[in-house]
Amino acid sequence: MTTLEIILLCLVILGIIGGIFIGYFYRVKTHDKSVSAARQEIEKILSDAELEAENKKKEAIAEAKTEISSLKQEAEQDIKERKSVVVELENKLNQREDTLDRRSSNLDRREEMLNAKENKIDEKKAELEQQNNKVEAILKQQEQKLIEIAGLDREEAKKIIMDSVKEKMKTEIAVYIKEEEEKARLEVKAKAKNILALAIQKYAGETSGETTVSTVSLPVEEMKGRIIGREGRNIRTIESLTGVDLIIDDTPEAVVLSGFDPVRREIAKKSLEILVSDGRIHPARIEEVVERCRGEVEMAIREMGEEAIFKTGIGKIHPDLVKLLGRLHYRTSYGQNVLKHSIETAMIAGKLASEIGENEVLARRAGLLHDIGKAVDHEIEGSHVEIGVELANKYHEPKEVIDAIASHHEDVAPKTIIAVLVAAADALSSARPGARSDSLENYVKRLKNLEEISNNVKGVSSSYAIQAGREVRVIVDPDSVDDLSTISIARQIKEEIENKLSYPGTIKVTVIRETRAVDVAK
């Protein structure tokens, strides 16, 4: 490399280095200017911030002073109110203290007075004890003198006085009791009439009885021959299948059905009506119709029992009792339908119970079941009352229902109010106008026949038909009949009644033998 090139290179390098220094100094100078400007800006911002902070501080101080002033006023007001309350409480306490002081002084005075009175009472007590001692001494002296004069000791004299007082009071007590009993009897009679009238008025029952007819009408007289059949085979088949006797007499265009079982009679009646209307009468057809009618009657029995329970509203009952209730529809008592009579008795008993505050549902239940024994009294030995009690016990009926069944004909004394109400309702239902079709003449005749049969037996002095002909009481001569003979007399009368009379149910024969000793004091 030449010297010139070296010089040129050195000059270039020096130029570059000089340019770098010039640029550096220029940048430093520019930076100082910008730093100075930024510092001035910062100082301005700080001064503005200090000014603003000073202003806000003044505002905060002013607000704080205002709030402090407000709180101070509120505190002063609260202090004033509290001071007034405290003053008021102090006044009340002072008044109460004054009152307590006055009471304390009054109590002190009263205590002093009581102490004084107690002292006086003690003194009086001592005086009374002294006087009592003196009186007792005087009484003892007088008693001793009376004993000496009368010759009686104290117990004997006391007994004489008590006997005298009792004798005097006896008449007065008897008169008082009699007057009260008479008054109570009149009040009870009037109240009972009012209750019965209300119960009957509230129950609007039917006023006509229903009779179960056991007669089948025939379209033509020649139908009787077809019913009898060749050599009587048709009539024998009907009688053997139904258990009912067919009476084909001179009554024109009618056949009478005879039998004590009302259900069998109804089955026979329906079967005969179907056979007569159909015209085909032979043993096979008779058997088919009787079986069909038996099923229909059984269904009708259950439906009528359920309907009776629904009408009376007595609630749940044993299914066997439902069927027995339905059977009562085919049972009559002096022309009165027994099921309708039972429903009527139940409703009247319920109304009576509601009037006097007893259990209305229980009274209706007892009324509906009171004649349940009549459903099977032709099948089971005993009166319908005894049978009804057995059925009620068997199906766990309430004791009030059993008592009502047992006592509704006064065979036993009623033990419950329900039983009394049922007996009254039974009498009302039986005795109302139109309830029973049995005439007075027939009723008297039946009772007269019972008494005549009993009176015709040797050794009987008198007899009385009671319980509407359901029982006959026989009184024998005690001189001619001994105790063992009464048994044979009862059996003899029973056999005479069974052979000579026709009656539903049973008749109870009671033979009474008694000896009386009578004397007259003159």
ZAMARLUM-437300 format. One record per residue (C-alpha): x, y, z; residue number from 1. Coordinates in steps of 0.25 Angstrom, whole numbers, plus 5000, padded with zeros to 4 digits. Layout:
% residues N
      x      y      z   num
      X      Y      Z   NUM
...
This chain:
% residues 522
      x      y      z   num
   5000   5000   5000     1
   5005   5014   4997     2
   5007   5025   5006     3
   4996   5033   5000     4
   4986   5022   5002     5
   4990   5021   5016     6
   4988   5035   5018     7
   4975   5035   5011     8
   4971   5023   5020     9
   4975   5030   5032    10
   4967   5042   5028    11
   4955   5034   5026    12
   4957   5027   5039    13
   4959   5041   5046    14
   4946   5046   5039    15
   4938   5034   5044    16
   4943   5036   5058    17
   4940   5051   5057    18
   4926   5048   5052    19
   4924   5038   5063    20
   4928   5049   5073    21
   4920   5060   5067    22
   4908   5050   5067    23
   4910   5046   5081    24
   4911   5061   5086    25
   4899   5065   5078    26
   4891   5053   5084    27
   4896   5057   5098    28
   4892   5071   5096    29
   4878   5067   5091    30
   4876   5057   5102    31
   4880   5068   5112    32
   4869   5077   5106    33
   4858   5066   5107    34
   4862   5063   5121    35
   4861   5077   5125    36
   4848   5078   5118    37
   4843   5066   5125    38
   4848   5070   5138    39
   4840   5083   5137    40
   4828   5076   5133    41
   4829   5067   5145    42
   4831   5079   5154    43
   4819   5085   5148    44
   4811   5072   5150    45
   4815   5071   5164    46
   4812   5085   5167    47
   4798   5083   5161    48
   4796   5071   5169    49
   4801   5077   5182    50
   4791   5089   5179    51
   4779   5079   5176    52
   4783   5070   5189    53
   4783   5083   5197    54
   4769   5087   5192    55
   4764   5073   5194    56
   4770   5073   5208    57
   4763   5086   5211    58
   4749   5080   5206    59
   4751   5067   5214    60
   4754   5075   5226    61
   4742   5084   5224    62
   4733   5071   5222    63
   4739   5065   5234    64
   4736   5077   5242    65
   4722   5077   5237    66
   4720   5063   5240    67
   4726   5064   5254    68
   4717   5076   5257    69
   4705   5068   5252    70
   4709   5056   5261    71
   4712   5065   5272    72
   4698   5071   5271    73
   4692   5057   5271    74
   4700   5052   5282    75
   4696   5064   5290    76
   4681   5062   5287    77
   4682   5047   5291    78
   4689   5051   5304    79
   4678   5061   5306    80
   4667   5050   5304    81
   4675   5040   5312    82
   4676   5050   5323    83
   4661   5053   5323    84
   4658   5038   5323    85
   4668   5036   5335    86
   4661   5048   5342    87
   4648   5042   5340    88
   4652   5028   5345    89
   4659   5035   5357    90
   4645   5042   5359    91
   4638   5028   5358    92
   4648   5022   5367    93
   4647   5033   5377    94
   4631   5032   5377    95
   4632   5016   5378    96
   4642   5018   5390    97
   4632   5027   5396    98
   4621   5018   5394    99
   4629   5006   5400   100
   4632   5015   5411   101
   4618   5018   5414   102
   4614   5003   5412   103
   4625   4999   5421   104
   4620   5009   5432   105
   4606   5004   5430   106
   4610   4989   5431   107
   4617   4993   5444   108
   4605   4999   5449   109
   4596   4987   5445   110
   4606   4978   5451   111
   4605   4986   5464   112
   4590   4985   5463   113
   4590   4970   5460   114
   4600   4968   5471   115
   4590   4975   5480   116
   4578   4967   5475   117
   4586   4954   5476   118
   4588   4958   5491   119
   4574   4961   5493   120
   4570   4948   5486   121
   4579   4940   5495   122
   4573   4947   5507   123
   4559   4944   5501   124
   4563   4930   5498   125
   4568   4928   5512   126
   4555   4934   5518   127
   4546   4925   5508   128
   4554   4912   5513   129
   4551   4916   5527   130
   4537   4918   5524   131
   4536   4905   5516   132
   4542   4898   5527   133
   4531   4904   5536   134
   4520   4900   5526   135
   4526   4886   5525   136
   4526   4885   5540   137
   4511   4890   5541   138
   4507   4881   5529   139
   4513   4869   5536   140
   4506   4873   5549   141
   4493   4874   5541   142
   4495   4861   5534   143
   4498   4854   5547   144
   4485   4860   5553   145
   4477   4856   5540   146
   4483   4842   5541   147
   4479   4841   5555   148
   4465   4847   5553   149
   4462   4839   5540   150
   4469   4826   5543   151
   4476   4826   5529   152
   4490   4827   5525   153
   4495   4836   5514   154
   4495   4826   5503   155
   4480   4822   5506   156
   4476   4837   5507   157
   4483   4840   5493   158
   4476   4828   5487   159
   4462   4832   5492   160
   4465   4846   5486   161
   4470   4841   5473   162
   4458   4831   5472   163
   4448   4843   5474   164
   4455   4852   5464   165
   4455   4840   5454   166
   4440   4838   5456   167
   4437   4852   5454   168
   4445   4854   5442   169
   4440   4841   5436   170
   4427   4846   5432   171
   4433   4859   5426   172
   4443   4852   5418   173
   4432   4842   5413   174
   4423   4854   5409   175
   4435   4861   5402   176
   4440   4849   5395   177
   4425   4846   5390   178
   4424   4861   5385   179
   4437   4860   5378   180
   4434   4847   5371   181
   4421   4852   5367   182
   4427   4864   5361   183
   4438   4857   5354   184
   4428   4847   5349   185
   4420   4858   5343   186
   4432   4865   5337   187
   4437   4852   5331   188
   4424   4848   5325   189
   4423   4862   5318   190
   4437   4861   5313   191
   4435   4847   5308   192
   4423   4851   5301   193
   4430   4862   5294   194
   4442   4854   5290   195
   4433   4843   5284   196
   4425   4853   5277   197
   4438   4860   5271   198
   4444   4846   5267   199
   4431   4842   5260   200
   4430   4855   5253   201
   4444   4855   5248   202
   4442   4841   5243   203
   4433   4841   5231   204
   4430   4826   5229   205
   4420   4818   5222   206
   4406   4817   5228   207
   4401   4804   5222   208
   4406   4790   5225   209
   4410   4780   5214   210
   4405   4765   5214   211
   4412   4754   5208   212
   4402   4747   5199   213
   4403   4732   5197   214
   4393   4730   5186   215
   4396   4728   5171   216
   4385   4732   5161   217
   4382   4723   5149   218
   4378   4728   5136   219
   4368   4717   5134   220
   4362   4706   5143   221
   4368   4695   5134   222
   4382   4699   5139   223
   4380   4692   5152   224
   4380   4678   5145   225
   4393   4681   5138   226
   4399   4686   5151   227
   4395   4672   5158   228
   4400   4664   5146   229
   4398   4650   5142   230
   4396   4642   5155   231
   4400   4655   5163   232
   4415   4654   5159   233
   4416   4669   5156   234
   4410   4674   5169   235
   4419   4664   5176   236
   4431   4669   5169   237
   4428   4683   5173   238
   4425   4680   5187   239
   4438   4672   5189   240
   4447   4682   5182   241
   4441   4694   5190   242
   4437   4688   5203   243
   4423   4695   5201   244
   4409   4689   5201   245
   4400   4692   5189   246
   4386   4693   5193   247
   4377   4692   5180   248
   4363   4693   5186   249
   4350   4699   5181   250
   4355   4713   5180   251
   4353   4717   5165   252
   4366   4720   5157   253
   4375   4720   5169   254
   4385   4711   5176   255
   4389   4713   5191   256
   4403   4711   5196   257
   4404   4706   5210   258
   4417   4706   5218   259
   4423   4712   5230   260
   4436   4716   5223   261
   4433   4729   5216   262
   4446   4728   5207   263
   4441   4714   5202   264
   4428   4720   5200   265
   4433   4731   5191   266
   4442   4721   5183   267
   4430   4712   5181   268
   4421   4724   5177   269
   4431   4730   5167   270
   4433   4716   5161   271
   4418   4713   5160   272
   4416   4726   5153   273
   4427   4724   5143   274
   4422   4710   5140   275
   4407   4715   5138   276
   4411   4726   5129   277
   4420   4717   5121   278
   4411   4705   5120   279
   4421   4694   5120   280
   4419   4687   5133   281
   4427   4674   5135   282
   4437   4669   5145   283
   4450   4673   5138   284
   4444   4687   5135   285
   4440   4688   5149   286
   4453   4685   5154   287
   4460   4695   5145   288
   4450   4706   5148   289
   4451   4704   5163   290
   4466   4704   5163   291
   4466   4717   5155   292
   4456   4724   5164   293
   4464   4719   5177   294
   4476   4727   5171   295
   4468   4739   5168   296
   4461   4739   5182   297
   4475   4738   5189   298
   4480   4749   5181   299
   4468   4758   5184   300
   4470   4754   5199   301
   4484   4760   5199   302
   4480   4772   5191   303
   4468   4775   5201   304
   4478   4773   5213   305
   4488   4782   5207   306
   4477   4793   5204   307
   4472   4792   5218   308
   4486   4795   5223   309
   4488   4806   5214   310
   4475   4813   5217   311
   4478   4812   5232   312
   4493   4816   5231   313
   4498   4806   5242   314
   4511   4803   5235   315
   4518   4790   5233   316
   4511   4777   5237   317
   4514   4762   5236   318
   4510   4756   5222   319
   4501   4746   5229   320
   4493   4756   5236   321
   4491   4763   5223   322
   4485   4751   5217   323
   4476   4749   5230   324
   4471   4763   5229   325
   4467   4761   5214   326
   4459   4748   5219   327
   4451   4757   5228   328
   4445   4763   5215   329
   4437   4750   5213   330
   4433   4749   5228   331
   4420   4756   5233   332
   4415   4759   5247   333
   4400   4761   5248   334
   4401   4765   5233   335
   4412   4775   5236   336
   4425   4773   5227   337
   4436   4770   5237   338
   4447   4776   5229   339
   4440   4789   5227   340
   4436   4789   5242   341
   4451   4787   5246   342
   4455   4799   5237   343
   4444   4807   5243   344
   4448   4803   5257   345
   4462   4806   5254   346
   4459   4820   5249   347
   4450   4824   5261   348
   4460   4819   5271   349
   4471   4827   5264   350
   4462   4839   5265   351
   4459   4837   5279   352
   4474   4835   5282   353
   4477   4848   5275   354
   4467   4855   5284   355
   4473   4851   5297   356
   4488   4851   5293   357
   4490   4836   5291   358
   4498   4829   5280   359
   4488   4830   5268   360
   4496   4820   5259   361
   4496   4810   5270   362
   4481   4812   5273   363
   4478   4810   5258   364
   4487   4797   5258   365
   4479   4791   5270   366
   4466   4795   5264   367
   4469   4788   5251   368
   4474   4775   5257   369
   4463   4774   5269   370
   4455   4764   5261   371
   4466   4757   5254   372
   4462   4744   5261   373
   4449   4744   5253   374
   4457   4741   5240   375
   4460   4727   5245   376
   4450   4724   5257   377
   4442   4714   5248   378
   4455   4706   5247   379
   4462   4707   5260   380
   4455   4704   5274   381
   4452   4715   5283   382
   4446   4729   5282   383
   4451   4739   5272   384
   4457   4747   5284   385
   4465   4736   5289   386
   4470   4733   5274   387
   4473   4747   5272   388
   4482   4748   5284   389
   4489   4736   5280   390
   4491   4741   5266   391
   4496   4755   5271   392
   4506   4748   5281   393
   4511   4739   5270   394
   4514   4751   5260   395
   4520   4759   5272   396
   4510   4771   5272   397
   4511   4782   5282   398
   4505   4779   5296   399
   4495   4790   5294   400
   4490   4783   5282   401
   4489   4769   5289   402
   4482   4776   5301   403
   4472   4782   5292   404
   4469   4769   5285   405
   4467   4762   5298   406
   4458   4772   5305   407
   4450   4778   5294   408
   4438   4769   5298   409
   4441   4771   5313   410
   4446   4756   5315   411
   4458   4762   5323   412
   4460   4776   5329   413
   4467   4786   5319   414
   4481   4789   5324   415
   4484   4801   5314   416
   4477   4813   5310   417
   4478   4808   5295   418
   4470   4796   5299   419
   4459   4805   5305   420
   4458   4813   5292   421
   4457   4801   5283   422
   4446   4795   5291   423
   4439   4809   5290   424
   4441   4810   5275   425
   4437   4795   5273   426
   4424   4798   5281   427
   4421   4811   5273   428
   4424   4804   5259   429
   4415   4792   5263   430
   4403   4801   5269   431
   4402   4812   5259   432
   4390   4812   5250   433
   4390   4803   5238   434
   4403   4796   5243   435
   4396   4782   5245   436
   4385   4776   5238   437
   4381   4767   5249   438
   4367   4770   5255   439
   4364   4772   5270   440
   4354   4761   5269   441
   4364   4751   5263   442
   4375   4755   5273   443
   4365   4753   5285   444
   4360   4740   5279   445
   4375   4735   5278   446
   4378   4739   5293   447
   4365   4733   5297   448
   4368   4719   5291   449
   4381   4719   5298   450
   4375   4722   5311   451
   4364   4711   5309   452
   4374   4700   5305   453
   4382   4703   5318   454
   4370   4704   5327   455
   4364   4691   5322   456
   4376   4683   5328   457
   4374   4677   5341   458
   4380   4684   5353   459
   4381   4698   5346   460
   4374   4709   5354   461
   4376   4721   5344   462
   4384   4724   5332   463
   4388   4737   5325   464
   4392   4739   5310   465
   4403   4750   5310   466
   4414   4756   5300   467
   4403   4757   5289   468
   4400   4742   5289   469
   4415   4738   5290   470
   4414   4733   5304   471
   4404   4727   5313   472
   4406   4728   5328   473
   4399   4716   5335   474
   4396   4716   5350   475
   4393   4703   5357   476
   4386   4699   5370   477
   4398   4696   5380   478
   4389   4687   5388   479
   4386   4677   5377   480
   4398   4679   5368   481
   4413   4676   5373   482
   4426   4682   5368   483
   4428   4670   5359   484
   4414   4670   5353   485
   4417   4684   5348   486
   4426   4679   5337   487
   4416   4669   5332   488
   4405   4680   5332   489
   4415   4689   5323   490
   4417   4678   5313   491
   4402   4674   5312   492
   4399   4689   5310   493
   4410   4690   5299   494
   4405   4677   5292   495
   4390   4683   5292   496
   4395   4696   5286   497
   4403   4689   5275   498
   4391   4680   5272   499
   4380   4690   5272   500
   4385   4704   5268   501
   4392   4709   5256   502
   4403   4720   5259   503
   4416   4726   5254   504
   4428   4724   5262   505
   4427   4718   5276   506
   4419   4720   5289   507
   4425   4719   5302   508
   4418   4711   5313   509
   4421   4715   5327   510
   4415   4708   5339   511
   4415   4714   5353   512
   4413   4707   5366   513
   4413   4715   5379   514
   4409   4714   5393   515
   4404   4726   5401   516
   4401   4726   5416   517
   4391   4738   5420   518
   4387   4742   5434   519
   4380   4754   5439   520
   4384   4761   5451   521
   4372   4766   5460   522
